């Protein structure tokens, strides 16, 4: 088979994947199933998020390509199994977008983005199986923080919301108080969960994605801790023997170093 041309065309990618899965294709690609690719799909999604967090456009372009590969590969597996093909995937999402944007593709009028979201949820409720919760469509396999953010966002679309930010802050203080009053480990775990969920709602009120914020905090902790390790090594200090003050001094030194680097 000759090398494909027009590498910027979507159909070329589909043809490449079909060739890899074909009779004389790649042994690895031919063996894959929806189940064997689950980890790949999740991994590629996180790599896209990492590129977004870094603000790296070149990396984002590449990682979106890797994610697109997973989508097309799943569609090709489905086609091989007689389930559906990539055209059905494209038709499905195109149909949904048109149906859920009557203010663009129809005659409905909206005044702002908030009204768009209310209409979106109303249209979704019409599509939903009778008796099925509006939260049921959120995958429970999502990271807990992201799942909490999404289900709270969906509840807000139908009016389940605090009146103002002060109400959220009062709830935060209430949850902290209940943690202090917890009588056993099980109660503490429950109250900590409630506190985290309320914190997610506070982040939502402030326009902050808590999953992204925590990823950034994790990266910052990793960066600073490894810098502390490096300083300790250079000064021949054993981490296990450091006092709390020594740990704190090294940590503050790393933070000051970051501030100077930014300037």
C-alpha positions as CSV (number, residue, x, y, z in Angstrom):
1,X,0.0,0.0,0.0
2,X,1.3,3.4,-0.9
3,X,1.8,6.0,1.8
4,X,-1.3,8.2,2.3
5,X,-1.4,11.7,1.1
6,X,-3.4,14.7,2.4
7,X,-2.4,14.0,6.0
8,X,-4.4,16.9,7.2
9,X,-7.7,15.3,6.2
10,X,-9.8,13.5,8.7
11,X,-10.7,10.7,6.2
12,X,-7.0,10.0,5.9
13,X,-6.8,9.2,9.6
14,X,-9.8,7.0,9.4
15,X,-8.2,5.1,6.4
16,X,-4.9,4.7,8.3
17,X,-6.7,3.2,11.3
18,X,-8.7,0.9,9.0
19,X,-5.5,-0.3,7.4
20,X,-3.8,-0.9,10.8
21,X,-6.8,-3.0,11.8
22,X,-7.1,-4.8,8.4
23,X,-6.1,-8.3,7.3
24,X,-2.5,-7.5,6.7
25,X,-2.4,-4.7,9.4
26,X,-0.5,-4.3,12.6
27,X,-0.7,-7.3,15.0
28,X,-1.1,-5.0,18.0
29,X,-3.8,-2.9,16.6
30,X,-5.7,-5.9,15.4
31,X,-5.8,-7.4,18.9
32,X,-7.3,-4.4,20.6
33,X,-10.8,-4.2,21.9
34,X,-12.9,-1.5,23.6
35,X,-11.9,-3.0,27.0
36,X,-8.1,-3.2,26.3
37,X,-8.0,0.4,25.3
38,X,-9.8,1.8,28.3
39,X,-6.5,2.7,30.0
40,X,-5.1,4.3,26.9
41,X,-8.2,6.5,26.5
42,X,-7.9,7.7,30.1
43,X,-4.2,8.3,29.8
44,X,-4.5,10.3,26.7
45,X,-7.2,12.4,28.3
46,X,-5.0,13.3,31.2
47,X,-2.1,14.2,28.8
48,X,-4.5,16.7,27.1
49,X,-5.3,18.2,30.5
50,X,-1.5,18.4,31.3
51,X,-0.9,20.3,28.1
52,X,-3.8,22.6,29.0
53,X,-2.4,23.2,32.4
54,X,1.1,24.0,31.0
55,X,-0.5,26.4,28.4
56,X,1.6,24.6,25.8
57,X,-0.1,25.0,22.4
58,X,2.3,22.7,20.5
59,X,1.8,19.9,23.2
60,X,-1.9,20.4,23.2
61,X,-2.1,20.0,19.4
62,X,-0.1,16.7,19.6
63,X,-2.1,15.4,22.6
64,X,-5.4,16.2,21.0
65,X,-4.2,14.1,18.0
66,X,-3.4,11.2,20.3
67,X,-6.8,11.5,21.9
68,X,-8.5,11.6,18.5
69,X,-6.6,8.4,17.6
70,X,-8.3,6.7,20.5
71,X,-11.7,7.9,19.3
72,X,-11.2,6.8,15.7
73,X,-9.7,3.5,16.9
74,X,-12.8,2.7,19.0
75,X,-15.0,3.6,16.1
76,X,-13.1,1.2,13.8
77,X,-13.4,-1.6,16.4
78,X,-17.1,-1.0,16.5
79,X,-17.3,-1.0,12.7
80,X,-15.3,-4.3,12.6
81,X,-17.8,-5.8,15.1
82,X,-20.8,-4.5,13.1
83,X,-21.9,-2.0,15.8
84,X,-21.4,1.4,14.3
85,X,-18.8,3.5,12.5
86,X,-17.2,6.9,12.7
87,X,-19.8,8.5,10.4
88,X,-22.5,7.5,13.0
89,X,-20.4,9.1,15.8
90,X,-20.1,12.3,13.8
91,X,-23.8,12.3,12.8
92,X,-24.9,11.7,16.4
93,X,-23.0,14.6,17.9
94,X,-23.9,16.9,15.0
95,X,-27.6,16.1,15.5
96,X,-27.3,16.7,19.2
97,X,-25.6,20.0,18.8
98,X,-28.2,21.3,16.4
99,X,-31.1,20.0,18.6
100,X,-29.6,21.6,21.7
101,X,-29.0,25.0,20.0
102,X,-32.4,26.1,18.8
103,X,-31.3,29.7,19.4
104,X,-28.7,29.2,16.6
105,X,-30.3,26.7,14.3
106,X,-34.0,27.6,15.0
107,X,-36.1,30.5,16.0
108,X,-35.7,30.5,19.8
109,X,-34.3,33.7,21.4
110,X,-32.0,33.8,24.4
111,X,-30.5,36.8,26.3
112,X,-27.3,35.3,27.8
113,X,-25.2,32.2,28.5
114,X,-27.1,31.5,31.7
115,X,-30.4,31.1,29.7
116,X,-28.6,28.9,27.2
117,X,-27.6,26.5,30.0
118,X,-31.1,26.4,31.4
119,X,-32.5,25.7,27.9
120,X,-29.8,23.0,27.4
121,X,-30.8,21.2,30.6
122,X,-34.5,21.5,29.6
123,X,-33.8,19.9,26.3
124,X,-31.7,17.2,27.9
125,X,-34.6,16.4,30.3
126,X,-36.9,15.8,27.3
127,X,-34.4,13.3,25.9
128,X,-33.9,11.6,29.2
129,X,-35.6,8.3,30.0
130,X,-38.6,8.9,32.2
131,X,-37.8,8.7,35.9
132,X,-34.1,8.9,35.3
133,X,-32.1,11.5,37.4
134,X,-30.5,14.4,35.6
135,X,-27.3,13.4,37.5
136,X,-27.3,9.8,36.1
137,X,-25.4,10.9,33.0
138,X,-22.3,11.9,34.9
139,X,-19.9,9.0,34.9
140,X,-19.2,7.8,38.4
141,X,-15.8,6.7,37.3
142,X,-14.6,10.3,37.1
143,X,-12.1,11.6,39.7
144,X,-14.2,12.4,42.8
145,X,-13.4,16.1,42.7
146,X,-14.4,16.5,39.1
147,X,-17.5,14.4,39.7
148,X,-18.5,16.6,42.6
149,X,-18.0,19.7,40.4
150,X,-20.1,18.3,37.6
151,X,-23.1,17.1,39.6
152,X,-23.2,20.4,41.5
153,X,-23.1,22.3,38.2
154,X,-26.0,20.2,36.8
155,X,-28.1,20.7,40.0
156,X,-27.6,24.5,39.7
157,X,-29.0,24.5,36.2
158,X,-32.4,23.7,37.6
159,X,-32.2,26.2,40.5
160,X,-30.7,24.1,43.3
161,X,-28.2,26.8,44.5
162,X,-27.3,29.0,47.4
163,X,-28.6,32.6,47.2
164,X,-25.1,34.1,47.5
165,X,-21.5,33.4,48.2
166,X,-22.0,34.1,51.9
167,X,-24.3,31.1,52.1
168,X,-21.5,28.9,50.8
169,X,-19.0,30.3,53.3
170,X,-21.4,29.7,56.2
171,X,-21.8,26.1,55.0
172,X,-18.0,25.7,54.9
173,X,-17.7,26.9,58.6
174,X,-20.6,24.6,59.5
175,X,-18.8,21.6,58.0
176,X,-15.5,22.5,59.8
177,X,-17.4,22.7,63.1
178,X,-19.0,19.3,62.4
179,X,-15.6,17.7,61.8
180,X,-14.4,18.9,65.2
181,X,-17.6,17.5,66.8
182,X,-17.3,14.1,65.0
183,X,-17.3,11.3,67.6
184,X,-15.5,8.6,65.6
185,X,-13.5,7.9,62.5
186,X,-16.5,7.1,60.4
187,X,-18.2,10.4,61.3
188,X,-15.0,12.3,60.6
189,X,-14.7,10.7,57.1
190,X,-18.3,11.6,56.4
191,X,-17.9,15.2,57.5
192,X,-14.6,15.6,55.7
193,X,-16.4,14.5,52.5
194,X,-19.1,17.1,53.1
195,X,-16.4,19.7,53.6
196,X,-14.7,18.8,50.4
197,X,-18.0,18.9,48.5
198,X,-18.8,22.3,49.9
199,X,-15.3,23.5,48.9
200,X,-16.0,22.3,45.4
201,X,-19.2,24.5,45.4
202,X,-17.2,27.5,46.7
203,X,-14.7,27.0,43.9
204,X,-17.6,26.9,41.4
205,X,-19.0,30.2,42.8
206,X,-15.6,31.8,42.3
207,X,-15.3,30.5,38.7
208,X,-12.5,28.1,39.6
209,X,-12.3,24.5,38.3
210,X,-11.4,22.6,41.5
211,X,-9.9,19.6,39.6
212,X,-7.5,21.9,37.7
213,X,-6.8,23.9,40.9
214,X,-5.9,20.8,42.8
215,X,-3.7,19.5,39.9
216,X,-1.8,22.8,40.0
217,X,-1.4,22.6,43.8
218,X,-0.2,19.1,43.4
219,X,2.4,20.1,40.8
220,X,3.5,23.1,43.0
221,X,3.9,20.8,46.1
222,X,5.9,18.3,43.9
223,X,8.1,21.0,42.6
224,X,8.8,22.5,46.0
225,X,9.3,19.2,47.8
226,X,11.8,17.9,45.3
227,X,13.6,21.3,45.6
228,X,13.7,20.8,49.3
229,X,15.1,17.3,48.8
230,X,17.8,18.7,46.5
231,X,18.8,21.4,49.1
232,X,19.0,18.8,51.8
233,X,21.2,16.6,49.7
234,X,23.6,19.5,48.9
235,X,23.9,20.3,52.6
236,X,24.4,16.7,53.6
237,X,21.2,16.6,55.6
238,X,19.1,13.4,56.1
239,X,15.5,14.1,55.5
240,X,14.4,11.7,58.2
241,X,16.4,13.6,60.8
242,X,15.2,17.1,60.0
243,X,13.3,18.9,62.7
244,X,10.0,20.6,61.9
245,X,11.8,24.0,61.9
246,X,14.5,22.7,59.5
247,X,11.8,21.5,57.2
248,X,10.0,24.8,57.4
249,X,13.2,26.8,56.8
250,X,14.0,24.8,53.7
251,X,10.5,25.1,52.4
252,X,10.5,28.9,52.9
253,X,13.9,29.1,51.2
254,X,12.5,27.3,48.1
255,X,9.4,29.6,48.1
256,X,11.6,32.7,48.2
257,X,13.7,31.2,45.4
258,X,10.6,30.9,43.3
259,X,9.7,34.5,43.9
260,X,13.1,35.7,42.7
261,X,13.0,33.5,39.6
262,X,9.6,35.0,38.7
263,X,11.1,38.5,38.8
